[in-house]
């Protein structure tokens, strides 16, 4: 065969392979919009999955937190170009409804919402890891353990609270913390971080192979092996109130450091738990504090993912709480007079939540006017407000002073409970792809199990 005949055939083969590899590079190097069905297909390139749940977070809270982050107290100005780490991942919406088999519920509790995301099963209020007939259902965490992957759970509440419990236990009562703790210890999880040590039998944990620690330094020094890191008897403080406790970002970093030693990969669930609690209290200070702390943890996960080509990060609120709005009854007729500063500057003056300032009161709360001014940023308390603060229990202080701050910052609330609107989905896949559209909360489990070919039927 002559060179004249060989050359065209060679060129055709060369062009074919060039186009093929260009296509492969395009598919792996450039962002793609993936539906839930597309995202749930097996993907051998995804070794690690980090699911991050900002409990009770609605778009109103995210918006307010972003503005507070952009505020410069020294100059009294805001920078509208400032973004959250989550902003680069915004991709869709999540429906949050629940069912007990007979009715469709509009406003979901964290237990069935967590179960939906963990197991792909809609279930009843207060149920964790069980269906409407109280049959245990499999979770992506348990399936990941069976597949040989490492697993971890992080929460700023007690680790036995509804969301982490839904991934790691089975019970008809979300508040059965001692039973849930025992199931978590025996489940084969590699890393448990957060609060809730009062509910754990430490001897049982050590017998199960956990190293038990209680401080930030111990966490940083732990190199490998199973880790039980308990930083509070019950819930951890709000981020703005912390003294020696690690931040959610620090816990996320160290969990990833430990779990990523497994060559088969890992599953990590990270919950910003007390965003929800601040919403229940109608407390904008606690809410913004912990949304921003959660977003910093998202930054840690996103940096890890972007430095590799094998990690997916999903941020998925379970529901909204409180119905927070920038704007209340006092702002309904004077939009042209309302600057962003009027919403955020009162919040920026607070250096503690109501939960934090109770530790600054003297025995009779005779110093409450000074404490609230110095640490909570309200220096014009009315006699009625002073009486309210004096009468409030320590436990109810956020619920007492939160609405006082809200009125001064023109923040509106619709309820002290959960709300039924769709919540925002954020996602990052290798190559910068996104999961787009309006999905069900059960699709979270379907996507994770589909990517890894996990069978949620045991």
Residue pairs with C-beta under 8 A, 6 or more apart in sequence:
27 431
28 45
28 309
28 430
28 431
29 431
30 431
30 432
31 431
31 432
31 433
31 434
32 431
32 433
32 434
33 91
33 433
33 434
33 436
34 429
34 433
34 434
34 435
34 436
35 435
35 436
35 437
36 435
36 437
36 439
36 440
36 443
36 446
36 447
39 427
39 429
39 435
39 447
39 450
39 451
40 443
40 446
40 447
40 449
40 450
40 451
41 450
41 451
42 450
42 451
42 452
42 453
43 451
45 309
45 310
45 430
46 265
46 310
46 311
46 312
46 429
46 430
46 451
46 452
47 264
47 265
47 266
47 310
47 311
48 259
48 260
48 265
48 266
48 267
48 268
48 305
48 308
48 310
48 311
48 312
49 265
49 266
49 267
49 268
49 311
49 312
49 314
49 448
49 451
49 452
50 256
50 267
50 268
50 270
50 301
50 304
50 305
50 311
50 312
50 313
50 314
51 117
51 267
51 268
51 269
51 270
51 314
51 316
51 444
51 448
52 269
52 270
52 271
52 272
52 294
52 297
52 298
52 301
52 313
52 314
52 315
52 316
53 114
53 117
53 163
53 269
53 270
53 271
53 272
53 315
53 316
53 317
53 318
54 271
54 272
54 275
54 291
54 294
54 315
54 317
55 110
55 157
55 163
55 271
55 272
55 273
55 274
55 275
55 276
55 317
55 318
55 321
56 110
56 275
56 276
56 277
56 278
56 279
56 280
56 317
56 318
56 319
56 320
56 321
56 322
56 418
57 272
57 275
57 276
57 291
57 294
57 317
57 320
57 321
57 423
58 279
58 317
58 320
58 321
58 322
58 323
58 324
58 419
58 421
58 423
59 423
59 424
60 320
60 323
60 324
60 325
60 326
61 275
61 279
61 287
61 288
61 291
61 320
61 322
61 324
62 84
62 86
62 291
62 424
63 326
64 284
64 287
64 288
64 324
64 326
64 343
64 344
64 347
64 411
65 84
65 287
65 288
65 291
65 292
65 295
66 82
66 83
66 84
66 87
67 78
67 326
67 340
67 343
67 344
68 288
68 292
68 344
68 347
68 348
69 82
69 84
69 292
70 78
70 79
70 80
70 81
70 82
71 77
71 78
71 340
71 341
71 344
71 345
71 348
72 78
72 79
73 345
73 348
73 349
76 341
76 345
77 341
78 340
78 341
78 344
84 292
84 295
84 298
85 295
85 296
85 298
85 299
85 302
86 295
86 298
86 315
86 426
88 302
88 428
89 298
89 302
89 313
89 315
89 426
89 427
89 428
89 434
90 424
90 425
90 426
91 425
91 426
91 427
91 434
91 435
91 436
92 424
92 425
92 427
92 434
92 435
92 436
92 437
92 438
92 439
93 422
93 423
93 424
93 425
93 437
93 438
93 439
94 316
94 317
94 422
94 423
94 424
94 425
94 438
94 439
94 440
94 441
94 444
95 422
95 438
95 439
95 440
95 441
96 108
96 113
96 318
96 319
96 420
96 421
96 422
96 423
96 441
97 104
97 105
97 106
97 108
97 122
97 420
98 104
98 105
98 108
98 109
98 112
98 113
98 116
98 122
98 123
98 124
98 125
99 105
99 122
99 123
99 124
99 132
100 123
100 124
100 125
100 132
101 124
101 132
101 133
105 125
106 420
107 319
107 417
107 418
107 419
107 420
108 318
108 319
108 418
108 420
108 441
109 125
109 126
109 162
109 174
109 319
109 418
110 161
110 162
110 163
110 166
110 174
110 276
110 318
110 319
111 125
111 126
111 127
111 128
111 162
111 165
111 166
111 174
112 122
112 123
112 124
112 125
112 126
112 127
113 163
113 166
113 318
113 319
113 441
114 128
114 162
114 163
114 164
114 165
114 166
114 167
114 318
115 121
115 123
115 127
115 128
115 129
115 130
115 137
115 166
116 122
116 123
116 440
116 441
116 442
116 444
116 445
117 166
117 316
117 318
117 441
117 442
117 444
117 445
118 129
118 139
118 140
118 141
118 166
118 167
118 445
119 129
119 137
119 138
119 139
119 140
119 166
119 445
119 456
120 442
120 443
120 444
120 445
120 446
120 449
120 456
121 131
121 137
121 442
121 445
122 132
122 442
123 130
123 131
123 132
123 137
124 132
126 172
126 173
126 174
127 134
127 171
127 172
127 174
128 162
128 165
128 166
128 169
128 170
128 171
128 174
128 180
129 136
129 137
129 139
129 165
129 166
129 167
129 168
129 169
129 170
129 171
130 136
130 137
130 170
130 171
130 172
131 137
134 172
136 170
137 170
137 456
138 455
138 456
138 457
138 458
139 166
139 167
139 168
139 445
139 456
140 167
140 267
140 445
140 448
140 449
140 454
140 456
141 151
141 153
141 167
141 168
141 187
141 189
141 267
141 269
142 168
142 187
142 458
143 449
143 452
143 454
143 455
143 456
143 458
144 151
144 266
144 267
144 452
144 454
145 151
145 187
145 188
145 189
146 454
146 458
147 264
147 452
147 454
148 262
148 264
149 262
149 264
149 265
149 266
149 267
149 452
150 190
150 191
150 258
150 259
150 261
150 262
150 264
150 265
150 266
150 267
151 188
151 189
151 190
151 191
151 259
151 266
151 267
151 268
152 189
152 190
152 191
152 192
152 193
152 255
152 258
152 259
152 266
152 267
152 268
152 269
153 159
153 164
153 167
153 168
153 184
153 189
153 191
153 192
153 193
153 194
153 268
153 269
153 271
154 164
154 191
154 193
154 194
154 248
154 251
154 252
154 255
154 268
154 269
154 270
154 271
155 161
155 163
155 164
155 193
155 194
155 195
155 270
155 271
155 273
156 194
156 195
156 235
156 236
156 239
156 248
156 271
156 272
156 273
156 274
156 290
157 164
157 194
157 195
157 196
157 235
157 236
157 271
157 273
157 274
157 277
158 177
158 194
158 195
158 196
158 198
158 199
158 232
158 234
158 235
159 181
159 184
159 192
159 193
159 194
159 195
159 196
159 230
160 169
160 177
160 180
160 181
160 184
160 196
160 199
161 174
161 177
161 196
161 235
161 271
161 273
162 174
163 269
163 271
163 273
163 318
164 184
164 194
164 269
164 271
165 171
165 174
165 180
165 184
167 269
168 180
168 183
168 184
168 187
168 189
169 179
169 180
169 183
169 184
169 187
170 183
171 179
171 180
171 183
177 196
177 199
178 199
180 199
181 196
181 199
181 200
181 201
182 201
182 204
184 192
185 200
185 201
185 204
185 205
185 208
185 210
185 228
186 204
186 208
189 226
190 226
190 227
190 258
190 259
190 266
191 226
191 227
191 229
191 255
191 258
191 259
191 268
192 210
192 227
192 228
192 229
192 230
193 219
193 227
193 229
193 231
193 251
193 254
193 255
194 229
194 230
194 231
194 232
194 236
194 251
194 273
195 230
195 231
195 232
195 233
195 234
195 235
195 236
196 230
196 232
196 233
196 234
196 235
197 214
197 230
197 232
197 233
198 233
198 234
200 228
200 230
202 212
205 212
205 228
206 212
208 226
209 225
209 226
210 226
210 227
210 228
211 222
211 225
211 226
211 227
211 228
212 228
212 230
213 219
213 222
213 227
213 228
213 229
213 230
214 229
214 230
214 231
215 231
215 244
216 231
216 244
216 245
216 246
216 250
218 229
219 227
219 229
219 246
219 250
219 251
219 254
220 254
222 229
222 254
222 258
223 258
224 258
224 261
227 258
229 251
231 245
231 246
232 245
235 273
235 274
235 277
236 242
236 245
236 274
237 243
237 245
237 355
237 356
238 274
238 278
238 286
238 289
238 290
238 353
238 355
238 356
239 247
239 248
239 289
239 290
239 292
239 293
240 285
240 286
240 289
240 350
240 351
240 352
240 353
240 356
241 289
241 352
241 353
241 355
241 356
246 254
247 293
247 296
247 297
248 270
248 272
248 290
248 293
248 294
248 296
248 297
249 293
249 296
249 297
249 299
249 300
251 270
251 297
252 268
252 270
252 297
252 300
252 301
253 300
255 268
255 270
256 266
256 268
256 300
256 301
256 304
259 266
259 268
260 266
260 304
265 310
267 448
270 297
270 301
272 290
272 291
272 293
272 294
272 297
274 286
274 290
275 287
275 290
275 291
275 294
275 321
276 321
277 286
277 398
278 284
278 285
278 286
278 287
278 289
278 290
278 322
278 353
278 398
278 402
279 287
279 320
279 321
279 322
279 324
280 321
280 322
280 399
280 416
280 417
281 354
281 398
281 399
281 402
281 416
282 322
282 324
282 399
282 402
282 403
282 406
282 413
282 416
283 353
283 354
283 398
283 399
283 401
283 402
283 405
283 406
284 324
284 347
284 402
284 405
284 406
284 409
284 411
285 347
285 350
285 352
285 353
285 354
285 376
285 402
285 405
286 353
286 354
286 355
286 398
286 402
287 322
287 324
288 347
289 353
298 313
298 315
298 426
301 313
302 313
302 428
304 311
305 311
305 312
305 313
305 428
305 430
306 428
308 430
309 430
309 431
310 430
311 430
312 427
312 428
312 429
312 430
312 451
313 427
313 428
314 425
314 426
314 427
314 428
314 435
314 444
314 447
315 425
315 426
315 427
316 423
316 425
316 426
316 441
316 444
317 423
317 424
318 423
318 441
319 418
319 419
319 420
319 423
320 418
320 419
320 420
320 421
320 423
321 417
321 418
321 419
322 413
322 414
322 415
322 416
322 417
322 419
323 412
323 413
323 414
323 415
323 419
324 411
324 412
324 413
325 411
325 412
325 413
325 414
326 343
326 410
326 411
326 412
327 338
327 410
327 412
328 406
328 407
328 410
328 411
328 412
329 412
330 407
330 410
331 338
331 410
338 410
342 409
342 410
343 409
343 410
343 411
344 409
345 409
346 377
346 378
346 405
346 408
346 409
347 377
347 405
347 409
348 377
349 376
349 377
349 378
350 375
350 376
350 377
350 405
351 375
351 376
351 377
352 360
352 375
352 376
353 376
353 398
354 376
354 397
354 398
354 399
354 400
354 401
354 402
355 394
355 397
355 398
356 375
357 371
357 372
357 375
357 376
357 397
357 401
358 394
358 397
360 367
360 371
360 374
360 375
361 367
361 368
361 371
365 389
365 390
368 386
368 389
368 390
369 381
369 386
372 378
372 379
372 381
372 389
372 401
373 379
373 381
376 401
376 405
377 405
378 401
378 404
378 405
378 408
381 389
381 404
385 404
388 400
389 397
389 400
389 401
392 399
392 400
399 416
403 413
405 411
406 412
406 413
422 438
425 435
425 439
427 434
427 435
428 434
429 435
435 447
445 456
448 454
449 455
449 456
